[in-house]
Amino acid sequence: MTAATTVYARFRETALRRGEAGFLNVLPETSGIYGIAAGEITYRTMLERVERWREAFASGGYGEGHRVGLLLQNRPVFIELWFALNALGVSVVPINPDLRLSEIEYIIAHSEMNAAFVLADRRDEVETAARQAGRPIPVVTGEGSVPVPLGGARPASTGDGATECALLYTSGTTGQPKGCVLTNTYFLHSGNWYRDVGGLIDLKMDGERMITPLPLFHMNAMAVSLMAMLSVGGCLTMLDRFHPRSWWASVRDSRATCLHYLGVMPSMLMSAPETDQDRTHTVRFGFGAGVDKLLHAPFEARFGFPLLEAWAMTETGSGGVIAANVEPRKVGTSCFGRPAAEVEIRIVDDSGNDAPGDAPGELLVRRAGTDPRYGFFREYLKNPEATAEAWAGGWLHTGDIVSRDADGDLHFVDRKKNVIRRSGENIAAVEVESVLNRHGAIRQAAVAATPDQVRGDEVAAVIVAEAAGADRALAEDIVRWSLEQMAYYKAPGWIAFVDSLPLTATEKIQRGSLKDFVARLMREGAFFDLRDLKKRQV
């Protein structure tokens, strides 16, 4: 049998083999939130739904070169439409439901999408955005007939590995979001990598059950979770989002054997009181990134399974993924493993020279062998300059600062743009956050630079306190405690207490918004000035 070269073909071959086995699992909580039926959707049922959509799209004239927007959250219909459109050579444009009018207008115009399928309560907004974008596309909800795409019919194509499968937009923390063109090979390789990588990521054929709270407009859920389960004939439980209070009940009810996490999720789970149910689950491992290094070992001891840290980004897909999937994982550090033989890396300084020894520098990656971009994104849509800049010198420039230890393992430091430069010292925001989150009075902390006339930058911490009534006395206590935990210059010089932090849909700190958040709080006088407490310890 010829190996599948498209996402639809991979799904169809798995569906025909697995038949009545569960493909998607909708928990009652998710069912209630979305207003859809609870229970498992079998591979056979999903294939029938996909085929009905495929026939409708084919009759409507959808074909290669068309793009269709999807603003549907984590509903099963997102996957039905994606697979059906992929069968005809059509690309999908997942839309983050947190985006609003001007942002959606930009994506519609930039992607030149030809239609959009959206939630009923967003239809008017998307139609308005489309008109303002000068692209009056059909905006569809529900089970109605499939309209003719804007621009008319195009010939359908079964496509191949090189065919565009999806257009995913980056967060756009600097300037407008960039559209990453992702091919069928990008998605298929991601599933293959997860299936084959081995070590502690030991997926079994036809028996795995994965749960993810991450959104389908993000590569983690769309390309990693979904394609992994598709590649091993497993069953995926997608939540609408991360619910800390009901998370473990969802894990148990889903009978998950593995789970995905990102960002502050482990920290939030660790802040809940311990119960005798903490190990009542069937999870063998968690896969993700961003666990606080100081909470990593306590989390594993409490909940009884390893959190396997990995590194990737939308641009690399699994073509450049690096994972700590074998021992020793160096839990308690920021280690995310070492590159496999098929991934080449460099760590470079600001001048582009290889960083010496364990000195931190920017991570550059590429695929080993004849195709350095295999499994990576194809390009930034309509932005050849940014694509060329990202691939300068034949290496993908990641913007992440890492270091390499004597064993060859890589350690995450921070995003290049998140490094705070204070009086000539480079300070990683995530490092300071990791320390602050250990303080008993702190539920969550986020750190950013704020301008300082003398030092260039100063460390500003925005803190969600465990209890009400946080005041200057607590802020001073936190700084004094911090001075015992880390170099004096890393301790916060400014502290503000807030009810919540700006987080992304994947539970990461929203760095672009955080800087604006800090600036607004500073203007409003919400920060306590504690710079006089920051003195070099003798």
C-alpha positions in Angstrom: 0.0 0.0 0.0 1.3 3.4 -0.9 2.1 5.6 2.1 -0.4 8.5 2.6 0.9 11.8 1.4 -2.0 14.0 2.7 -3.8 14.4 6.1 -7.1 13.2 4.6 -5.4 10.1 3.2 -3.8 9.3 6.6 -7.2 9.7 8.3 -9.0 7.6 5.8 -6.6 4.7 6.0 -6.7 4.8 9.8 -10.5 5.1 9.9 -10.9 2.1 7.6 -8.6 0.0 9.8 -10.0 1.1 13.2 -13.8 1.2 12.3 -15.8 1.3 15.5 -12.9 2.3 17.7 -13.2 5.7 19.3 -11.5 8.6 17.5 -12.7 11.7 19.4 -14.1 11.7 23.0 -16.4 14.5 24.1 -16.7 14.7 27.9 -20.0 15.8 29.5 -18.4 19.1 30.7 -17.3 19.9 27.1 -20.6 18.8 25.8 -22.4 21.2 28.0 -20.2 24.1 27.2 -20.4 23.5 23.4 -24.0 22.3 23.2 -23.0 19.1 21.4 -23.5 15.4 22.2 -21.3 13.8 24.8 -19.6 10.4 24.2 -17.1 8.9 21.7 -17.2 9.5 18.0 -15.9 6.4 16.2 -13.5 6.4 13.3 -16.3 5.1 11.1 -18.7 7.8 12.1 -16.1 10.5 11.6 -15.3 9.1 8.2 -18.9 9.3 7.2 -19.2 12.9 8.3 -16.0 13.8 6.5 -17.2 12.2 3.3 -20.5 14.1 3.4 -18.7 17.3 3.8 -16.2 16.4 1.0 -19.1 15.8 -1.4 -20.7 19.1 -0.4 -17.5 21.0 -0.9 -16.8 19.3 -4.2 -20.3 20.2 -5.4 -19.7 23.8 -4.3 -16.5 24.1 -6.4 -13.9 24.1 -3.7 -10.5 23.1 -5.0 -6.7 23.6 -4.8 -5.7 27.2 -4.1 -8.8 28.0 -2.0 -8.4 28.8 1.7 -11.3 28.4 4.3 -11.3 30.1 7.7 -12.3 28.0 10.7 -13.5 29.8 13.9 -15.0 26.8 15.7 -12.9 26.4 18.9 -12.2 22.7 19.7 -15.5 21.3 18.3 -15.3 18.1 16.3 -16.7 19.9 13.3 -13.4 21.7 13.0 -11.7 18.4 12.2 -14.6 17.2 9.9 -14.2 20.3 7.8 -10.4 20.2 7.8 -10.2 16.7 6.6 -12.9 17.1 4.0 -11.3 20.2 2.6 -7.9 18.6 2.6 -9.2 15.8 0.4 -9.9 18.5 -2.3 -6.5 20.3 -1.9 -8.1 23.2 0.0 -6.1 24.8 2.9 -7.7 25.8 6.2 -7.0 29.0 8.2 -7.7 28.3 11.9 -8.8 31.5 13.7 -8.2 32.2 17.3 -11.6 33.0 18.9 -10.0 35.6 21.1 -9.3 37.8 18.1 -11.6 40.7 17.4 -12.8 42.7 14.5 -9.6 44.4 13.3 -7.5 41.3 13.8 -9.9 39.1 12.0 -10.1 41.7 9.2 -6.3 41.5 8.8 -6.3 37.7 8.6 -9.1 37.6 6.1 -7.4 40.1 3.9 -3.9 38.7 4.2 -4.8 35.1 3.7 -7.2 35.9 0.9 -9.5 33.2 2.2 -12.5 32.3 0.1 -15.0 31.3 2.8 -15.3 31.0 6.6 -17.1 28.6 8.9 -17.6 30.2 12.3 -19.6 30.0 15.5 -23.1 31.4 15.2 -22.5 34.2 17.7 -19.5 35.4 15.7 -21.1 35.5 12.2 -22.0 39.2 12.1 -18.6 40.2 13.4 -16.7 38.0 10.8 -19.0 39.3 8.0 -18.3 42.9 9.0 -14.5 42.1 9.1 -14.7 40.6 5.7 -16.5 43.6 4.2 -14.0 45.9 5.8 -11.2 43.7 4.3 -12.7 44.1 0.9 -13.4 40.4 0.7 -17.1 39.7 1.1 -16.6 36.0 1.6 -19.5 33.7 2.5 -19.6 33.2 6.3 -21.3 30.0 7.3 -22.6 28.5 10.5 -24.3 25.2 11.3 -25.3 22.4 9.0 -26.6 24.6 6.1 -25.7 24.2 2.5 -22.1 24.9 1.4 -21.9 28.2 -0.5 -19.8 28.9 -3.6 -16.5 30.2 -2.5 -15.5 33.8 -3.2 -13.8 34.0 -6.5 -15.6 31.0 -8.0 -14.9 27.3 -8.5 -11.5 25.8 -8.9 -10.5 22.2 -9.8 -10.2 19.9 -6.9 -6.9 18.0 -6.3 -6.0 15.1 -4.1 -2.8 17.0 -3.4 0.5 15.6 -2.1 3.0 16.2 0.6 4.0 19.6 -0.8 0.4 20.9 -1.0 -0.5 23.6 1.5 -2.6 22.1 4.2 -3.1 25.0 6.7 -2.1 28.6 7.3 -1.4 29.2 10.9 -0.8 32.7 12.2 1.8 33.5 14.8 0.9 35.6 17.8 2.3 38.8 16.3 4.0 40.2 19.4 6.0 42.5 17.1 4.1 43.9 14.2 1.3 42.1 12.4 1.0 38.3 12.8 2.9 36.2 10.2 1.1 33.5 8.3 3.0 30.2 8.4 2.3 28.1 5.3 2.2 24.4 6.5 2.2 21.5 4.1 0.7 18.0 4.3 4.2 16.8 5.0 4.5 19.1 8.0 1.5 17.4 9.6 2.3 13.9 8.6 5.8 14.1 9.8 4.6 15.5 13.1 2.4 12.4 13.7 5.2 10.1 12.5 7.7 11.7 14.8 5.5 11.2 17.8 4.7 7.6 16.8 8.3 6.6 16.3 10.5 8.7 18.7 10.4 6.1 21.5 12.0 6.3 24.8 9.6 7.6 27.5 7.3 8.6 24.7 6.2 5.0 24.1 3.0 5.2 22.1 1.3 1.8 21.5 -0.7 1.1 18.4 -4.5 1.1 18.7 -4.6 1.7 22.4 -3.6 5.2 23.4 -6.0 7.8 24.8 -4.7 11.4 24.9 -6.2 14.4 26.5 -5.4 18.0 25.6 -6.8 21.4 26.7 -4.9 23.2 24.0 -6.6 24.9 21.1 -6.8 23.6 17.5 -5.6 26.9 16.1 -2.3 26.1 17.7 0.3 23.7 16.2 0.5 21.7 19.4 -3.1 20.4 19.3 -3.5 20.5 15.5 -0.2 19.0 14.4 1.0 17.1 17.4 -1.9 15.7 19.5 -4.3 15.1 16.7 -1.8 13.7 14.2 -0.2 11.5 16.9 -3.5 9.8 17.7 -4.3 9.5 14.0 -0.9 7.9 13.4 -1.4 5.2 16.1 -5.2 4.8 15.8 -5.7 6.3 19.2 -8.5 8.4 20.8 -8.3 12.1 21.5 -10.2 14.0 24.2 -10.2 17.7 23.4 -11.4 20.1 26.1 -12.7 23.6 25.3 -9.8 25.0 27.4 -7.8 24.3 30.6 -10.1 24.1 33.7 -7.8 23.7 36.8 -10.5 22.7 39.2 -12.0 19.9 37.0 -8.8 18.9 35.2 -8.1 15.7 37.1 -11.7 14.6 36.9 -11.5 15.1 33.1 -8.2 13.1 33.0 -9.8 10.2 34.9 -13.1 10.3 32.9 -11.2 10.3 29.6 -9.2 7.3 30.7 -6.2 9.2 29.3 -2.9 7.3 28.9 -1.0 10.5 28.0 -1.6 14.3 28.2 -0.4 17.5 26.8 0.5 20.6 28.8 2.0 24.1 28.2 2.8 27.2 30.1 1.5 27.7 33.7 -0.7 24.6 33.7 1.6 22.5 36.0 2.1 25.4 38.4 -1.7 26.0 38.7 -2.2 22.3 39.4 0.5 22.2 42.0 -1.2 25.2 43.8 -4.3 23.1 44.5 -4.4 21.2 47.8 -3.2 17.6 47.8 -5.9 14.9 47.8 -5.9 11.1 47.8 -7.1 11.3 44.2 -3.8 12.8 42.9 -2.6 9.4 41.6 -5.9 8.0 40.6 -5.4 8.1 36.9 -4.0 6.0 34.0 -1.5 8.6 32.6 2.0 7.3 31.7 3.5 10.6 30.7 2.8 14.2 30.0 4.3 16.0 27.0 4.8 19.7 26.7 6.9 22.7 27.6 7.2 25.4 30.2 7.0 23.5 33.5 8.6 25.6 36.2 11.9 23.8 36.8 11.5 24.2 40.6 8.1 22.5 40.5 9.1 19.8 38.0 10.3 17.1 40.5 7.5 17.9 43.1 4.9 17.6 40.4 6.2 14.1 39.3 6.4 12.9 42.9 2.9 14.1 43.7 1.1 12.9 40.5 3.2 9.9 39.7 4.2 10.4 36.0 6.9 12.2 34.1 6.5 15.6 32.4 8.6 15.3 29.3 9.8 18.7 28.3 10.3 19.4 24.6 11.1 22.3 22.3 9.5 23.2 19.0 7.7 26.2 17.4 5.2 26.6 14.7 8.0 27.3 12.2 9.9 24.0 13.0 6.9 21.7 13.4 8.4 18.3 14.4 11.0 18.7 11.7 13.2 20.4 14.3 11.7 19.2 17.6 14.0 18.4 20.5 12.7 16.4 23.5 13.8 15.1 26.8 12.4 11.7 26.2 15.2 9.6 27.6 16.9 9.6 31.0 18.6 11.4 32.5 16.1 14.2 31.9 17.8 16.5 34.5 14.6 17.3 36.3 15.0 20.5 38.3 16.8 22.3 35.6 15.5 23.9 32.4 16.8 20.9 30.3 14.7 19.9 27.2 17.0 17.1 26.0 19.4 17.0 23.1 18.8 16.9 19.3 18.4 13.6 17.6 20.7 12.7 14.8 18.3 14.0 12.2 18.3 17.6 13.7 21.3 19.8 13.6 21.8 22.8 15.8 24.0 25.8 16.5 24.1 28.2 19.5 25.3 31.6 18.4 26.1 34.9 20.1 24.8 38.3 18.9 27.5 38.4 16.2 26.5 35.1 14.8 29.5 33.3 16.1 29.3 29.9 17.9 28.9 30.6 21.6 31.8 29.1 23.6 31.3 26.2 26.1 28.1 26.5 28.0 27.6 30.2 27.2 24.0 31.0 26.3 23.1 32.1 22.8 20.4 31.9 20.1 19.3 28.5 19.0 19.6 27.8 15.3 18.1 24.6 13.9 17.8 22.7 10.6 17.1 19.2 9.4 20.2 17.0 8.7 20.6 15.6 5.2 19.7 16.9 1.8 16.6 18.9 2.8 17.3 21.2 5.7 13.6 22.4 5.8 12.0 18.9 5.9 9.0 19.0 8.3 9.4 22.8 8.8 7.0 25.5 7.6 7.3 26.3 3.9 7.3 30.1 4.2 5.7 33.2 5.7 2.9 34.0 3.4 3.6 37.1 1.2 6.7 37.9 3.3 9.8 36.6 1.5 12.0 39.0 3.4 10.9 37.6 6.8 11.3 34.0 5.4 14.8 34.8 4.2 15.7 36.4 7.5 14.4 33.4 9.5 16.5 31.1 7.3 19.6 33.4 7.1 22.7 31.3 6.4 20.7 28.1 5.9 19.7 27.8 9.5 16.3 28.6 11.1 16.8 31.4 13.6 14.5 30.6 16.5 14.8 33.7 18.7 15.2 31.4 21.7 18.2 31.7 24.0 19.6 28.4 25.2 22.7 26.9 26.6 24.4 23.5 26.2 25.9 21.6 29.1 28.9 19.4 29.1 26.8 16.3 28.3 25.3 18.0 25.2 21.9 18.6 26.7 20.2 21.9 25.9 18.7 24.2 28.6 16.1 26.9 27.9 17.0 30.4 29.0 14.3 32.6 27.5 13.0 34.2 24.4 15.6 36.6 23.0 13.2 39.5 23.2 12.2 38.7 26.9 15.8 39.1 28.2 15.9 42.1 30.6 19.2 44.1 30.3 19.9 45.8 33.6 23.2 47.6 34.1 24.9 45.4 31.6 23.5 42.1 33.1 21.2 39.9 31.1 18.2 38.6 33.1 15.9 35.9 31.9 12.3 36.7 32.8 11.3 33.1 33.1 14.1 32.5 35.6 12.9 35.2 37.9 9.3 34.0 37.5 10.4 30.5 38.5 11.9 31.7 41.7 9.0 34.1 42.6 6.4 31.3 42.1 8.0 29.4 45.0 7.0 32.1 47.4 4.2 31.0 49.6 2.2 34.2 49.1 2.4 34.1 45.3 -0.1 32.2 43.1 1.3 33.4 39.8 4.0 35.9 38.8 5.0 37.4 35.5 8.1 39.5 34.9 9.0 42.1 32.3 11.4 45.0 31.7 10.4 48.5 32.6 12.6 51.5 31.6 15.0 52.9 34.2 16.9 56.1 33.7 20.0 54.9 35.5 20.1 51.1 34.7 18.5 50.9 31.3 15.9 48.4 32.4 14.6 47.3 35.7 12.8 44.2 36.7 9.0 44.7 37.1 6.9 41.8 38.6 3.2 41.5 38.3 1.9 39.2 40.9 -1.4 37.3 41.6 -1.3 36.9 45.4 -2.7 33.8 47.2 -4.8 35.9 49.5 -6.6 39.3 49.4 -5.1 42.3 51.0 -1.7 42.3 49.3 0.1 45.5 50.2 3.5 47.2 50.3 4.6 45.1 53.3 4.0 41.9 51.3 5.9 43.5 48.3 8.8 44.3 50.6 8.8 40.8 52.0 8.8 39.3 48.5 11.8 41.4 47.5 13.8 40.6 50.7 13.1 36.9 50.2 14.1 37.2 46.5 17.4 38.7 47.5 18.1 35.5 49.4 17.2 33.3 46.4 19.0 35.0 43.5 21.5 37.6 42.5 20.4 41.0 43.7 20.1 42.5 40.2 17.5 39.8 39.3 15.1 40.6 42.2 12.1 42.8 41.3 12.6 46.5 41.6 8.9 47.1 41.1 5.9 45.0 42.2 2.2 45.3 41.4 -0.5 43.0 42.7 -3.3 42.1 40.2 -6.3 39.8 40.0 -5.1 38.0 36.9 -2.3 37.9 34.3 -2.6 38.2 30.6 -2.4 34.6 29.3 -2.6 33.1 25.9 -5.1 30.4 24.9 -2.3 27.9 25.6 -1.8 29.1 29.2 1.5 30.9 28.4 2.2 34.4 29.7 1.2 36.7 26.8 4.5 38.5 26.5 3.4 41.2 24.1 0.4 42.1 26.2 2.4 41.8 29.4 4.7 44.7 28.3 1.6 46.9 27.6 0.0 45.7 30.9 3.1 46.7 32.9 3.3 50.1 31.1 -0.4 50.8 31.9 -0.1 49.8 35.5 3.0 52.0 35.8 1.1 54.9 34.4 -1.7 54.3 36.9 0.7 54.2 39.8 -0.2 50.6 40.7 3.5 49.5 41.3 5.4 49.7 44.5 8.8 51.1 44.0 11.3 48.8 45.8 14.5 49.6 44.0 16.1 51.0 47.2 16.0 47.4 48.6 18.1 46.0 45.8 21.6 46.1 47.0 24.5 43.8 46.3 24.9 41.2 49.0 28.3 41.2 50.8 
